[in-house]
Amino acid sequence: MSDSETVRPAASPEMRGSAPALPKEALEIAAGYAFAGPALDLGALLWDGLCLPDAQVRIPLPMLNRHGLVAGATGTGKTKTLQLIAEQLSVQGVPVFLADVKGDLSGISAPGTGDARVRGRAADVHQQWTATGFPVEFFALGGVGHGIPVRATVTSFGPVLLSKVLGLNQTQEQSLGLIFHYADTKGLELFDLKDLRAVVAFLTSEEGRAELKAIGGLSTATAGVILRSLTAFEAQGMADFFGEPEFEPGDFLRTADDGRGIVSVLELPAVQDRPRLFSTFLMWLLADLFHDLPEVGDVDKPKLVFFFDEAHLLFDGASKAFLDSITQTVRLIRSKGVGVFFVTQTPKDVPSDVLAQLGNRVQHSLRAFTPEDQKALKATVKTFPYSAYDLEELLTGLGTGEAVVTVLSEKGAPTPVAATRLRAPESLMGPVDATALDRAVRESPLYGRYAQAVDRESAYEKLTAAQEQPRPDQPQAPARRGGAPKKEPTLVEQVVGSGVFKSLARSVGTQLGREITRSLFGTARRRR
């Protein structure tokens, strides 16, 4: 079948309207999804083992910024659900952000293939399926992998998110916050990790230790832990993710020339073995959007829908401050016109305060092989409104590409729980080849802006230069005539002994610094 072909269901009496013949319970459920305004089509209702294509299950477009959850065990079709929703959002002119952890979402840029499975699914749900590719931009964290590089400066990333990446405890996180506060007030830009290392070294030196005393101090032991964590972090090849040019998350809010929303796909296969890093980077992108976008209130359609894949990685081991910040961001970003969908295996992966704000739910099949699985199943059932289904039985019996759905109606009330056979995505259900992906990256108008890393002069370079050139007012030590050669100073000793730091310590009382306004996560609001 060619890419341009369309799969149309055969004409039948049922297609022309047989809703009155539906069972009473199915009619009541179907009535909850009969929206008057624009909506995304998810699929057809399942009732008593039958697919009822006249009872369509949908999500009102204005409700997409009320957030959502796509959950289910591995292999149940979550990724295809993301693809289906993203395609329809694009058609409606809504930009979409997708995190592609496994590397199989790049196919959204290419037309799908109408094989027997697709034709069968289209016929089941009365879908007029047309092979279609969608406008896509590909990104990669720090340029690692296939995509336009996404970088953040350390200053912008902030202490809360960086603590999550470094695995710091609460005390160490608070100490790192003091270091960032100091750098902010003194106008010290932290572009990359070596800049932060230099500032930590200074603040634990004899000259700098007193500078933090007024705001709580910083113990040498804690600073040592932070320094060692930073060093180990860089040794793992993480330095590439921090620096300039810093990515502007507003570049996700774009539409193509034909009016369709651009789907921004963050390619993560090259860093999928660093889950703490990429999940926290996703939160930075969302936090940056939060404090950059204006308030818009309730809108006819979202300005952006952000899909947060492997969401459990974000919450695992998170500090209370981090979890509180996530909760606040999700609660407040709706008024900026941004919808957030968390994608994970079970609802219990998401903290209850966050889960309570997710108005749209697509729950794929769950396993119940172990006592822990059975406990998770019962907990999942309790998160749904009253249902005419036996949800425990239903959730373990759903097939691939089927899900239990409840969304917010146009009036903001939960719809009846609906078992649904989902539509087939119209784009390629699998990855595009690397050559096509790289070509799309190079042809992007954003490539020239972000491709080349920039290392502007910052704290580290200034300190190095100061160490190499002694200050004019500093007398030279006499030459040693004997004994053991002088020990080479360590990096920390070089930093602490530099003229720049000594000058900074003397002038700190009179220096006019700038305080960077920080958001809920401690991320810096950049002066643009």
C-alpha positions in Angstrom: 0.0 0.0 0.0 1.4 3.4 -0.9 2.0 6.2 1.5 -0.8 8.3 -0.1 -3.5 5.6 0.2 -6.3 6.0 2.6 -8.0 3.2 4.6 -11.8 3.9 4.7 -14.2 1.6 6.5 -16.8 -0.1 4.4 -20.2 1.6 4.3 -22.6 -0.2 6.6 -25.9 0.5 8.4 -24.0 0.8 11.6 -21.8 3.6 10.2 -24.8 5.6 9.1 -25.9 5.7 12.7 -27.1 3.0 14.9 -26.5 4.6 18.3 -30.0 3.9 19.5 -29.2 0.2 19.1 -26.3 0.4 21.6 -26.8 -1.2 25.0 -28.2 1.2 27.6 -24.9 1.3 29.6 -22.9 2.0 26.5 -25.3 4.8 25.5 -24.8 6.5 28.8 -21.0 6.3 28.5 -21.1 7.5 24.8 -23.2 10.4 25.8 -20.4 11.6 28.1 -18.1 12.0 25.1 -20.5 13.7 22.7 -18.7 17.1 22.7 -19.9 20.0 20.6 -16.5 21.7 20.2 -13.2 20.5 18.7 -11.9 17.3 20.2 -9.2 14.7 19.6 -10.5 11.3 18.6 -9.0 8.5 20.7 -11.0 5.5 19.5 -14.2 3.5 19.9 -16.0 2.2 23.0 -15.6 -1.4 24.2 -18.5 -2.9 25.9 -19.2 -6.5 26.9 -16.3 -7.7 24.7 -17.5 -5.8 21.6 -16.1 -2.8 19.8 -18.9 -0.2 19.2 -17.6 2.2 16.5 -20.6 4.5 16.7 -19.6 5.4 20.3 -16.5 7.4 19.8 -14.3 8.3 22.8 -12.7 11.8 22.6 -10.8 14.5 24.5 -12.1 18.2 24.2 -9.2 20.3 22.8 -9.6 23.1 25.4 -9.1 20.5 28.2 -5.7 19.4 27.1 -4.1 22.0 29.3 -5.8 20.3 32.4 -2.9 17.8 32.2 -3.1 14.0 31.9 -1.6 10.6 32.6 -0.8 7.8 30.1 0.0 4.7 32.0 0.3 0.9 31.5 2.7 -2.0 31.6 5.6 -2.3 29.1 4.4 -3.3 25.6 0.7 -2.3 26.1 0.8 0.6 23.5 1.7 3.7 25.5 4.1 5.0 22.9 1.5 4.6 20.1 -1.0 6.5 22.3 1.4 9.4 22.6 1.9 9.3 18.8 -1.8 9.3 18.2 -2.5 12.3 20.5 0.5 14.2 19.2 -0.6 13.8 15.6 -4.0 15.2 16.2 -2.7 18.1 18.3 -0.4 19.0 15.4 -3.4 19.0 13.0 -5.2 21.4 15.4 -2.2 23.8 15.3 -0.9 22.9 18.7 2.9 22.5 19.2 3.9 19.3 21.0 7.0 18.2 23.0 7.8 14.5 23.2 10.6 12.8 25.1 11.8 9.9 23.0 13.5 7.6 25.5 13.6 4.4 23.4 14.1 6.1 20.0 10.9 4.9 18.3 9.0 8.2 18.1 11.1 9.7 15.3 8.7 7.9 12.9 6.1 10.6 13.5 8.0 12.6 10.8 7.2 10.0 8.1 4.0 8.6 6.6 2.9 5.3 8.1 2.4 2.0 6.3 -1.1 0.7 6.0 -0.4 -3.0 6.7 -3.0 -5.6 7.7 -2.9 -4.5 11.4 -3.5 -0.9 10.6 -6.3 -1.7 8.1 -8.0 -4.0 10.7 -7.8 -1.4 13.5 -9.1 1.4 11.2 -12.1 -0.8 10.2 -12.8 -1.7 13.9 -13.1 1.9 15.0 -14.4 3.4 11.8 -11.3 5.5 11.3 -10.5 7.0 7.9 -6.8 6.3 8.0 -4.4 8.3 5.8 -0.6 7.8 5.8 0.7 11.1 7.0 4.0 12.6 8.2 4.1 15.5 10.5 6.4 18.6 11.0 9.1 17.6 13.4 12.2 19.1 15.0 14.7 16.7 16.6 16.7 17.6 19.7 19.4 15.9 21.8 20.7 16.8 25.2 24.1 18.4 24.8 24.2 17.2 21.2 24.8 13.7 22.4 23.0 11.6 19.8 20.9 12.7 16.8 19.4 16.2 17.3 19.9 19.9 17.7 21.9 20.3 21.0 19.9 21.4 24.1 22.1 22.9 26.7 21.5 24.9 30.0 23.9 27.1 31.9 24.5 26.1 35.4 23.1 29.5 36.6 19.9 28.8 34.8 19.6 25.2 35.8 19.7 26.2 39.5 20.5 24.5 42.8 17.4 22.3 43.3 17.6 20.6 39.9 21.3 20.3 40.0 21.1 18.7 43.4 18.7 16.1 42.0 21.2 15.3 39.2 24.2 15.1 41.5 22.3 12.9 44.0 22.8 15.3 46.9 21.0 15.0 50.2 18.8 17.8 51.7 21.7 19.4 53.7 24.0 19.4 50.6 21.1 20.8 48.5 20.7 23.6 50.9 24.4 24.3 50.9 24.4 24.4 47.1 21.6 26.8 47.3 23.8 29.1 49.4 26.5 28.9 46.7 24.1 29.8 44.0 22.7 32.7 46.1 26.2 34.0 46.6 27.0 33.8 42.9 23.7 35.5 42.0 24.1 38.4 44.3 27.6 39.1 43.2 26.9 38.9 39.5 29.0 35.8 39.0 27.7 33.9 35.9 28.0 30.1 36.2 28.1 29.1 32.6 29.5 25.6 33.0 30.5 23.1 35.7 34.1 24.3 36.0 32.8 27.8 36.9 30.7 26.3 39.8 33.8 24.3 41.0 35.8 27.5 41.1 33.2 29.3 43.2 32.8 26.4 45.7 36.6 26.3 46.1 36.7 30.0 46.8 33.9 30.0 49.4 35.7 27.3 51.3 39.0 29.1 51.3 40.3 31.4 54.1 39.5 34.4 52.0 36.0 33.4 51.0 34.7 31.4 54.0 33.6 34.6 55.8 31.5 35.7 52.8 28.9 33.0 53.4 28.8 33.5 57.2 26.1 36.1 57.0 23.8 33.8 55.1 24.4 30.6 57.0 27.9 29.5 56.2 29.1 26.4 54.3 31.0 23.6 56.0 34.2 22.4 54.5 32.9 18.8 54.6 29.8 19.6 52.7 31.7 21.7 50.2 34.0 18.7 49.7 31.1 16.4 49.0 29.8 18.9 46.4 33.2 19.3 44.8 33.7 15.5 44.6 30.2 15.1 43.1 30.9 17.7 40.5 34.2 16.0 39.6 32.6 12.6 39.3 29.7 14.1 37.3 32.1 15.6 34.7 34.2 12.4 34.6 31.0 10.6 33.4 30.9 12.9 30.4 28.1 15.2 31.7 29.8 18.5 31.1 28.5 18.7 27.5 25.0 19.3 28.8 25.9 22.6 30.5 27.1 25.7 28.8 26.2 28.0 25.9 24.3 28.7 23.7 21.6 27.9 26.2 18.4 26.6 24.7 15.3 28.7 24.6 12.3 26.5 25.5 10.1 29.0 23.7 11.4 27.5 20.5 9.1 24.6 21.2 6.1 26.9 20.6 6.2 27.0 16.8 3.9 26.1 14.0 4.8 25.0 10.4 3.9 27.1 7.3 0.8 25.0 6.8 -0.5 25.9 10.3 0.2 22.5 11.9 1.9 22.5 15.2 5.5 21.4 15.2 6.3 18.3 17.1 9.6 18.7 19.0 11.1 15.3 19.7 13.9 15.1 22.3 16.0 12.1 21.2 17.2 10.3 24.4 18.5 6.9 23.4 22.1 8.0 23.7 21.5 9.0 27.3 18.9 6.5 28.4 21.5 5.0 30.8 21.5 8.4 32.7 17.8 8.6 33.7 18.3 11.0 36.5 20.0 13.5 34.1 17.4 13.5 31.3 14.4 13.4 33.6 15.7 16.4 35.5 16.5 18.2 32.3 12.9 17.7 31.2 11.8 19.4 34.4 14.2 22.3 33.7 12.6 22.8 30.3 9.1 22.8 31.8 10.2 25.2 34.7 11.7 27.6 32.2 8.5 27.6 30.2 6.6 28.2 33.3 8.4 31.4 34.3 8.8 32.7 30.7 5.3 32.4 29.4 2.6 35.0 30.1 -0.7 34.2 31.9 -3.4 33.4 29.4 -6.1 31.7 31.5 -8.5 29.3 29.9 -7.9 29.1 26.1 -9.6 27.5 23.1 -6.5 25.3 22.6 -3.2 24.8 24.5 -0.1 26.7 23.5 1.9 23.6 24.0 1.3 20.0 25.2 4.4 18.5 27.0 4.7 14.7 27.3 6.9 13.6 30.2 7.9 10.0 29.4 9.3 7.7 32.1 7.9 10.0 34.7 8.7 7.7 37.6 12.4 8.6 37.1 11.6 12.2 38.0 10.1 11.3 41.3 12.4 8.5 42.4 14.6 9.7 45.3 13.4 13.3 45.0 13.7 15.7 47.9 10.6 17.3 49.5 11.6 20.6 48.0 11.8 19.1 44.6 8.4 17.4 44.8 6.8 20.5 46.2 8.2 22.4 43.2 6.9 19.9 40.7 3.4 20.1 42.3 3.4 23.9 42.2 4.6 24.0 38.6 2.0 21.5 37.4 -0.7 23.4 39.3 0.2 26.8 37.9 1.4 26.2 34.4 -2.1 25.4 33.2 -2.8 29.2 33.3 0.1 29.6 30.9 -1.7 27.5 28.3 0.6 24.5 28.7 -0.7 20.9 29.2 1.5 18.3 30.8 1.0 14.6 30.3 3.0 12.2 32.5 3.8 8.8 31.0 4.6 5.9 33.3 3.6 2.3 34.2 1.2 2.8 37.1 -0.5 5.9 38.7 1.3 5.0 41.9 4.5 6.2 40.3 3.1 9.8 40.5 2.8 11.5 43.9 -0.8 11.9 44.9 -0.6 15.8 45.0 0.5 15.7 41.3 -1.9 12.9 40.3 -4.8 14.9 41.7 -4.2 17.5 39.0 -4.2 15.2 36.0 -7.7 15.5 34.6 -7.3 13.2 31.6 -6.4 9.6 32.0 -5.5 6.9 29.5 -4.8 3.7 31.3 -3.4 0.7 29.4 -3.3 -2.9 30.6 -1.6 -3.7 33.9 0.1 -7.0 35.0 -1.0 -8.7 38.2 1.5 -11.6 38.5 2.9 -10.8 41.9 1.4 -9.5 45.2 3.0 -6.2 44.5 1.4 -6.1 41.1 -2.0 -6.9 42.6 -1.6 -4.2 45.2 -0.7 -1.7 42.4 -3.8 -2.8 40.4 -6.1 -2.2 43.4 -4.6 1.2 44.0 -5.0 2.1 40.3 -8.7 1.2 40.4 -9.2 3.5 43.3 -8.0 6.4 41.3 -10.8 6.2 38.8 -14.4 7.6 39.3 -17.3 5.2 39.7 -17.4 2.8 36.7 -20.0 0.4 35.3 -17.1 -1.9 34.5 -15.3 -4.3 36.8 -12.1 -2.4 36.5 -9.8 -5.0 38.2 -10.9 -7.5 35.6 -10.9 -5.1 32.7 -7.4 -3.6 33.4 -5.8 -7.0 33.3 -7.7 -8.1 30.2 -7.1 -5.2 27.8 -5.3 -6.0 24.6 -2.4 -4.0 23.1 -3.8 -0.7 21.8 -6.7 -0.7 24.2 -7.1 1.4 27.3 -9.5 2.6 30.0 -10.2 6.3 29.5 -11.7 9.2 31.5 -11.2 12.8 30.6 -12.6 16.2 31.6 -15.7 17.3 29.6 -16.1 20.7 28.1 -17.6 21.8 31.5 -14.7 20.4 33.4 -16.4 17.4 34.9 -15.0 13.9 34.6 -16.5 11.8 31.9 -17.7 8.2 32.5 -15.0 5.6 32.5 -14.8 4.1 28.9 -12.9 1.0 27.8 -11.5 2.1 24.4 -10.0 0.5 21.3 -7.6 3.2 20.2 -7.1 4.5 16.7 -4.0 3.8 14.8 -1.4 6.5 14.3 -1.1 7.8 10.7 2.7 8.3 10.9 5.3 5.6 10.9 5.1 3.4 14.0 8.9 3.0 14.5 12.1 5.0 14.0 13.2 6.6 10.8 16.7 5.8 9.7 19.6 7.7 11.1 20.5 9.3 7.8 17.1 10.9 7.4 17.1 12.0 11.0 20.5 13.7 10.6 19.4 15.4 7.4 16.3 16.8 9.1 18.5 18.1 11.9 21.0 19.9 9.6 18.2 21.4 7.6 16.4 22.9 10.6 16.4 26.7 11.0 17.4 26.1 14.6 20.6 24.2 13.8 22.8 27.2 13.1 21.7 28.8 16.4 22.5 25.9 18.7 24.8 23.4 17.0 28.2 25.0 17.9 29.1 25.2 21.6 30.4 28.5 22.8 32.8 28.9 25.8 32.8 32.5 26.7 35.2 33.9 29.2 33.9 33.2 32.6 35.0 32.5 36.2 37.3 29.6 35.3 39.1 31.3 32.5 39.6 34.5 34.6 41.0 32.6 37.5 43.4 30.6 35.3 44.7 33.8 33.7 45.1 35.4 37.1 47.1 32.4 38.4 49.5 32.5 35.4 50.2 36.2 35.8 51.2 37.4 39.3 49.7 40.7 40.5 52.0 43.8 40.3 51.7 44.5 44.1 52.6 41.0 45.1 56.4 40.6 45.9 58.1 37.6 44.3 59.3 34.9 46.6 63.1 34.4 46.6 64.5 31.5 44.6 64.9 28.3 46.6 68.6 27.3 46.9 68.1 23.9 48.2 65.8 21.3 49.7 62.9 19.6 48.1 61.3 21.2 45.1 58.1 23.2 45.8 55.0 21.1 45.6 52.8 21.9 42.6 49.6 23.5 43.9 46.3 21.7 43.5 43.5 23.1 41.4 41.7 24.3 44.5 44.8 26.0 45.8 45.3 27.7 42.5 41.8 29.0 42.6 42.0 30.1 46.2 45.3 31.8 45.7 44.4 33.6 42.5 44.5 37.4 42.5 41.0 37.6 41.1 39.6 35.8 44.2 41.7 37.9 46.6 40.4 41.1 44.9 36.9 39.7 45.0 37.1 39.1 48.7 38.3 42.6 49.4 35.7 44.3 47.3 32.7 42.2 48.1 31.3 44.7 50.6 31.0 47.5 48.0 30.4 45.5 44.9 27.0 46.1 43.4 25.6 42.6 42.6 22.5 41.6 40.9 19.9 39.2 42.3 18.6 36.8 39.7 14.9 36.1 40.3 14.5 32.4 40.8 11.4 30.3 40.2 10.0 27.5 42.2 12.9 25.2 41.3 15.6 27.8 41.8 16.1 28.1 38.1 17.2 31.5 37.0 14.9 33.8 35.1 17.2 35.0 32.3 17.4 38.7 31.3 16.5 38.5 27.6 
